[in-house]
Amino acid sequence: MTTTQSLELLLTALRGQNYSAKTLRAYGDDLRQFLGWVAKNRVDWEMPKRFSRVDIEGFMSYLDGQKMTGVTRVRKLAAIRKFFTFLEENHVIAGNPANTVKGARREQKEPGILYKEQYKALLYEASDSVRDYAIIMTFLQTGIRLSELVNLRVDDIDFEHRILTVRQGKGKKDRHIPLVDEAVKALRNYVRYRNTELILDDDIFFLAKNGTSLNVSSVKYLVAKYVKKAGIRKKVSVHTLRHTFGAHKADKQMGIATLQELMGHKKKETTLKYIHLAKTNLRQEMVQTAL
């Protein structure tokens, strides 16, 4: 079996194990980059048994030279380990050359969040667009991910019980998020507006102007547009809105288990970071906005 065939077999196996399309794409991209680099340095790269720890460490060194972050290098090493573990389990190779390769140190970057006056300004700038206002309000009041928002369907918003359902979110698990008054109002207004517009995709909740589903790039663009109009100078992404939700809920003493469930975190440690954010960033806001 060649290295190329082995990679395709791995991706087929992961697809059969119900890995998400996003995860499969990430594994494929990372592994093709690794194999492409090896191919430039070794003529026998199509022979899986010829791979060694030296190949992997050489690739890690190459990534360092490309100024890739430690987080990115750790992710790529995880994909490489997955690949060689798969080959070992299927008796394509005798041992896993990635087992003893140490990952790069992760940078400890504190996620950015928006202070109250900042997210209020963001909502104000978006208020002329019923759809855009509802999108930003949904991010801020539910903490859902970008991919989860663009995949929201009409049936996922239960106005009677005031519940937003994320279907098969990260980790292949549904979760239910209660909607506060502001979110319900914004979403209801959007529904009324939506019903007067061109609709080509009946199932998708948030639609583009041409009546089809919104794509990820469009949502990133509209958030960036309103960030600029609001005069917010620090770096803000869609994920910043999710961090803002988590930090403000933690500041209001929401329980860790509840917050973990709402945000769809697999590990409690991920949720605990928002306690730190609440104690540092939001306390700074109190100082900066003091009378």
N, C-alpha and C positions, 0 to 999 in steps of 0.2 A: 504494500500500500504506500503510495506517495504521500508527501507532506500535504499537498493540495487536496488530495482525496480525503486525508485524515481530517483536515479542517472542515470540509463540507459535511463529513460524517458527524463530527461533533455538533455542528449547527443543526443538523437534522435531528440529532438525539435531544438537544435542548428544546427544539421546537416541539418534539413529542412529549417533553416533560412540562409543557405549558409555560415556558419562559415567555415573557412579553416581547413584542416586536422591537421595542426600544432596547431591551437588554440584548437581544440577539444581534441587533445592529451594532451595538457597542462592542460586543465580543468579536464580531466579524471585522470591524474596522481596526481594533487594536491588534488582533492577531495577523491580519493582512499587512499591517505596517511592520510588525516584527518580522514576519517571513520575508517581506520585501527587502528589509534591511539585511537579513542573513543572505538572501539570494545575491546581493551585490558583493558579498564578501566570501561566499563559498559556492563552488560549482556543484557540490553534492548536497545542496540544501533540500532537494526533494526526497532525501533518504532520512526518515525520522530517527533511525538508530544512530545517525552520525551527530546528532545535536548533543551539546554539552553545556555545562554551567558557564563556560567561557562565552558561548554565543549569547546567553541571556544577560550576563554582566556587561558584555560589550554593547548590547542594545541599550541597557540602562544608562551606560556612560554616554552613549550617543544622545539619548533623550535629555540628559543633563546639559550637554553641549548645545542643545536646541532651546535651552532655558525653559523647559517644561517644569511645572510645579511638582513638588513632592506628592501632592494628592493625585495628580494625573499619572505620575510614574507608578505609584502604588496600585492604581486601578489597572494599568496595563500589565503589571507583573501578576496581578490576580488572574487576568485573562490567560496569560501564558501558563500559569500554574494549572488552571482548569484544563487547558489543552493537553499538557503533558500527563496530568492525572488521568485524563480520559484515555490517552494512548497506552499508559501503563496498565490500566484496568482491563483494556481490551487486548493486552499482550502484543501490542505493536512494538513497544520498547520494553526493556528489562527493568529500567529504573527511571525515576523522575528527576531530570537535571535541575529542575526549578526548586526542589525542596529546600536546598540549603542557601538559596539566594536571598539576601536580606533586602527588604524594601526600603525605599527612601523615607526620610523623616518627613512627616506631614507638617505643613505650615499651620500654625495655630492662629487662623484669622477669625476675628470676631465678626459674626454676621451683622450687617448694617440694618438699622431699623429707622422708621420715620417717627418723629415726635408728633404730638397732637396737632400743632399748628401747621406742620408740613403735610400730613395726610388730609387735613381739612382743606388746605390750599389745593391739593391735588384733586379732591372731589369738586371743589368750586370750579376749577378750570374745565372739568369734564361735564359740568352740569348742563351745558347747551346740547349735549348729545345724550339722549335717553339710553341708548345702548351702551355707550362708553362709560357713562356714569354707573350703570348697573354692573358692568364688568369690574370696574375698580372697587365698587362697594362690595361685590361678592368676594373678591380677593381679600379685602380688609376684614370682612365680617365672618368669613368661613375658614380662611387660611388654606384653601385648596391650592393644588399645584397648577401650573400652566397647562400641562397635558390634560389634567382632570377638567379644567374649565372648558377647553375647546371640545371635549368629548361629552359634555353635559347634554342630556336629551330632555325633551319637553316633559316626559314622565318622571324625570328625576327631581322636579320641583313640586313638592306637595304643599300647596298653599293652605289647604284646609288644616293640616296638622303642623304647618310651618316647619317643614323638614326638607333639607337638601340631601340627596343621596348620591354618593360617589360610587359608581359601579366599577368593580374590579380595578380599584386604584392600585398604587404601588404595593406590591406584595400579593396581588390577586385577591384582595379582600374588600368587600363592600363596607362602607361606613356611612353613618347617618349624622348629619350636622344640623342642630336646631338653628332656625333663622330668627334673628332679632328684628324688631319693628322696622328699622332703617333699611335692612336688606329686603324685607318683604315688600315694602313700599317701592323700592327701586326696581325690583324684579317684576312687580305687578305693572308698573308704568311701562316697562320694556315690553311685556307681553301685549299690552294694548297697542303699542307702537308697532310691534312685530306683525300683528294681525292686519295692519294696513299696508305692509310692504310686500314686495315680491318674495315669495317663498318657494324655493326649488327643493329644499331638503326639509321635509315636514318634521323629521325626528329631532334634528339638532336644535338646541335651544338658542345659542348665540349665533346669529347669521351675519355673513358679510353683506355688503350692499347689493351684490348681485344675486342674493337669495340662497347662496350655497354656504356650507360650513366655514367658519373662520379657521384660518391656519395659525400656527404658533407665531410665525414671523409678524403677522398682522397685529396680534395682541401685543407683542414686544414693542412694535412701532408705536402703537397708540399710547401705551404706558409711557414710553420715552418722550413722546410729544407733550403729554400733560405735565410730566416732571419738569421739562424745560420751561413750559408756560408758567408753571407755579414758582419758578425761580429757585428750585431746589438744586443746589450746586454739588452736593455730594453724589457719589455714584449710586444710582438706584436702578434696580432691575425688577422684573415681575416677582422674583423670589424675595426681594426686600419686603414686598407687601405681605408675603406669607410669614416672614420673620417678625414683621410688625404685629401681626395677629397674635403670634405665639408669645412675644414679649409682653404685650399689653394684657393678655389673659393671665400670664404668670404674675404680673404686677398687681392684678386684681384678686390674687390669692386663689386662682382656680387650681384644683388638685392636679397633681402630676399625672395620675392615671387617666383622669378625664381629658386633660390636654393631649396626652399621648394618643388616646383613642380618636379625638377630633382631628388631629393632624396626620394620623395614619403612620406614626413612627413604629418601627419594629422593635427598637431598643429604647429603654427608658433613658439611657445616657444621652440620647439625641434630644429628648424633651428637656432634660435637666439643664441644658445649655441656656434655655430661655429664662431660667431663674437668674442666672448670672447676667444676662442681658437686661433684665428688669431692674436688677440692683445697681447696674452701672449706668447704662444709657439713659434710662428713665429718671434716675436720680439727677443726672446732669441736666435734664430738661427742667426739673424743678428749680435748679439754680439759675439756669439761663433765662427763665421766664418769671423770676421772682419780681415782686412789685417794689 
